[in-house]
Amino acid sequence: MITGKTQILGVIGDPVTHSLSPVMHNAALAELGADFVYVAFPIATAQLETAVAGLAAIGVSGFNVTIPHKQAIMPLLSKISAEAQAVGAVNTVWRTERGWAGTNTDVLGFVAPLQALRDWSQAQAVILGNGGAARAVVAGCAQLGLKGVSVVGRNPDRLQAFQLSWQGSPFQPPSVHPWEALPDLLPQADLVVNTTPIGMHPQVGATPLDEALLAGAKADAIAYDLIYTPSPTQFLSLASQHGLATIDGLEMLVQQGAAALKIWLQSSVPVDTMRQALKAHLGH
């Protein structure tokens, strides 16, 4: 029951209409009996500053941040956690007396499905993309103790800026490479992570890696797509056809979402309810 006292949580992004965050958060809120509702706010880059001020003005309690706002929102916050500063991206925001505060729960979410799979100390990772999501993956790989991390992108200037931005952080700077280097990098990679929006709704037929590239991947490599809808993405479908183990973004979504909800409610949350709500919605 939504009343005049119901508090608002949400997610901002562009695009964001595909987001499944409202499904899992509202399921958890209903089970807890909390008087909150979680909604998606489509916000264009040019409107970000106005929108963030507007969310404060209407009394929104907190919100998640997705593509393409995870870095752009940082100057608009009055306080940023040490982890988010180290990663250089924010995905969770909440109200304080002095304005909006932000942190990054994506690192925890990314690492969750990988931790128990193998010893990562001698492993190599290839990360596709160099945006805000890639930053959480680099930090997660460092947390797992990977031996080497290579970030691949299409824009040389952005790649160089990405690498330089890790200087002075507690994390080892990744090596950066142009997209053309993939045929040399993939045969060495134990983990291949797509952090780009390629393959996300509405371009569900697109893939960051074609069959020719995936044919050169290590036989026991893991392909991990941060995208969680459609499931599987075209990237993971092709990877599976070439014998790679696959992980989609569902568990990362659940774990980072649960961590955010704990911050907003200041209480424990039903993680399994969130997971099951998503699986039911997706028909898993």
N, C-alpha and C positions, 0 to 999 in steps of 0.2 A: 504494500500500500504506500503510494507516494503522496505525501502531504506537504503543507507549507513549511514544515520543519525538516523535511528530508534534505540531507546534505549531498553535494555533488562532487563526484570524482570523475576522471576521464582520461582520454588520450588525445594528444594533438599530433598531427602529421599531414602529409600531402603526397600520395593519397592515404586515406585512412578509413574509407567506407568498408574495406575488406576486413578490417581488424576484428579479431576474435577476442580481444581483451574484454569487451563488455560481457561476453558469454561467461568467461571463467570468473570474473570479478563479481558479477551480479549473482552467480550461483553461490559463491562463498559468502557474500553479504546476506543473502536470503537464509542460508543455513545458520549464520551467526545471529540473525535477527537484528542486524545493524540497520539503522535508519539512514542509509546511503543509497545512491544510485550512481552507476558508472556508465558514461556515454562517450561517444567518439566525436571529436571536434575537427572537421577538416579546415586546416589553416594554411594558406599560401605563404611562401617565404616572405613576400613583401608586406604581409599583414602580421608577422610574428610579434613584433613589439607591441602593436596596438592590441592584439588578441591577448597577450599575456597580462597586460594591464587590465583588460576587460574581464578576464577570468578572476583577477583579484577583486575587481569592482563588484562582481555579482556574488562573491563569497564562495567560490569554488574551494574545496578543502585541499585538493591535491590532484596531480595529473601525471601521466606517463608521457614521454616524448619519444617519437619515432621519426623515421626518415622524412624530411631532410633536416630536422631541427636540432639534433643532439649536440652539435657544437655551437650553432648560432644562438641557442638560448642562453649560453653561459654568461655573456655580459649583462643579461637581464635579471640575473639572480643576485641576491644580497649575501648569500652564503653557499659555498660549494664544498663538499666533503673532500678529504685528502685523496680518497680513491678516485673520485671523479676528476679531480685536478690532475692526478697522475695519468689517467686514461685520456683526459682531454675531451670528454663527452659526458653528457648528463641524460639519463633516461627516466628519472623519477624526481618529482618536485612536490614540495609541501609548503604549507603556510607557516610563517613564524610572525612574531610581533614586529620584526624588522623587515618583513617582505618575504619573497619566495626563497626557499633553500633547495638545493639539488644534490643528488648523489647518482651513482651508477650501480645498478643491480644486474646489469647484463653480464658482467664478468662471472659472477656466481652462477647465473643461468647457463652460460656457455659451457662452463667447466663441469657442471653436474652430470650430464650423461657420459662424459669421457673418463672420469676419474678411475672407475673400477675396471675399465676395459683392458688396460695393458700398462707396462712400465714405459713411461714417455721419455725417460732420461736420454735415450740415444735417438729420439725421433726427430724427423724434419717435417715442417708444415709449410704449405703454400696457401696463402690467403689471397682470395680474389677480391679486389677492391680496396680503397683506401679512404673510406669515409668514417663516420662516427662508429658504426657497428664494427668496422675492422679494428678500431682502437681497443674495444673491449676484448676482441679475439686475441690480439697481440698480448694484452695483459693476462688473459686466461692461459695462453700458451706458456707465458713466463711462470705463472703459478703452478702449472703442471710440470715445469722443469724441462721443456723441450730443448733439444740441443741446438736447433736452428729454425728460424722463422723467416720466410721470404714473402714479401708483400708485392703483388703484381697489380699494375694499373695501366691506364691508357694515356694519362696526361703526365708527361715528364716533370713539369713544374710542381704539380700537386704531389707527385711521388716524392720528390726531393724535400718538399715542405713537410710531408708526413714523416720522413725519416729524421729530419732535423728536430722535429717537435718532441722527440723522445729524449733528447739530450737533457740531462739534469733530472730526469724522472728515475724512479727506483727500478724501472724495467729496462732490460737490455734492448737497445734499438734494433729493429728488424733490418734485414737487407731489403732493398727495393729493386724491382726489375720491371722493364716494359713488358707488355702483354706478349710480345714476340718471343720472350724468353721461356714461355711455358713448355715447349717441346723438350727443353733441356732440364727444366725444374721438376716436371711431373714424375719422371721415372725414379726420382730420389725421394718423393714425398710420401710420408706415412699418413698424413692428414691433409686433406684438401677442403678448404672452407670457402663457401660462397657468401660474401657479405654484401654483394651488390643486389639491387632490386630486380635484376634480370631473371625473368621467370615468374615474377609476382603478378597478380591480377592487375590490369586486364591482359597483359602479354604472357599468358600462361604457356604458350608454345615455345617461348624463347629459352635459351640456355647459355650460360657464360662459357661453357666448354662443349665443343662439338665431339662427334664420335671419334674423329681422327686423333684429337688430343687425349681423350679418355682411353683410347686404345694403348697409349703409351704410359699409362699410370701403373704404379706398382700393384701387383696382384692382391696383396693383403692390405692395401691402403683403405682408409675410411674417408668417404665423401660426406661432408656435413654441410647442409644448406640451412642458413638461418631463416629462410622463408618457411612458413608453416602452412600456407594455403596458396595453391593447391597442394595436396599430398597424395602421391609424391610429385615434386616438381619435375619438369623435363630433365633437368640436370641430374637429379637422383635416379630417375628412370633409366637414363643412359648409363650412369655409373653402375647401377645394379646389373644391367645387361652385360657389362664388361667385368662382372665378378667382384666389384668393390662392395664392401659393407657400407650401409648408408644410415645417416641420422638426419631427421628433419628438425625444424625449429620448434616443434611442439613442446618438448621438455624444457628447452631454454625459455620459451614463453611462460610456461607454468612456473618455473623456479624464480625467474626475475620478477614475475607478477606477484608471487607469494611474498617475496622479500619487500616489494613496494607496499603491498597491502598491510604488512606488519608495521611499516613505518607510519602509514596513515591512521591505522586503528590503534596502534600501540598495544597490540595483543597478538596472541598466536592465531593462525588462520588455517582453515581446512584445505591443505594442499591437494589431497586426493580428490576432494570434491571439485576443485578447479580443473584437475586433469581429466576426470571423468566427464565433466560438463563439455569440455572441448572435444573429447573423443566421441561423445554422443552427437554433438553438433556436426562433426565431420563424418559421421557414419563409420567410425573405426570399430 
